[in-house]
């Protein structure tokens, strides 16, 4: 498989976990007055947090440094965008 395909799959996998974590963030939901989060325990949140970093760990284990750098950059930008989306401004 090409590095580009692996990076895109890794970014997609991490983005799905980031979206789930953002949607069920208890502090964000409390401030916005939304309903209770779907993830009830900290173990569920920890699972999705590990899922965010799983592709990066795979890139490290298999020694694909280029894919790791591109994946990390992509996930960082997407994470910033998700955090800024719907941010509270006063």
Residue, then its C-alpha position, 0 to 999 in steps of 0.5 A: x500500500x502506498x503511504x498516501x493511502x495509509x495516511x488517509x485511512x489513519x486520518x479518517x480513523x482518528x477523525x471519527x474518534x475525535x468527532x465522537x469525543x467532541x460530541x460527548x464532551x461533558x464540559x462542552x455540553x454542560x456549557x452549551x446546555x445540551x443533553x447528557x453525553x452518550x459515553x457514561x464512563x471514563x473508560x469509554x472516553x479513554x477508549x476513543x482517546x486511544x483510538x485517536x492515537x492508534x494509527x500513529x502508533x502503527x506508523x511508529x511500530x512499522x517505521x514509516x516516519x513520513x506517514x507519521x509526520x503527515x498523519x500527525x499534521x493532519x490530525x492536529x489541523x482537524x482537531x483544531x478545526x473541530x475544537x473551534x467549530x461551535x466555540x463559545x465566544x462572549 
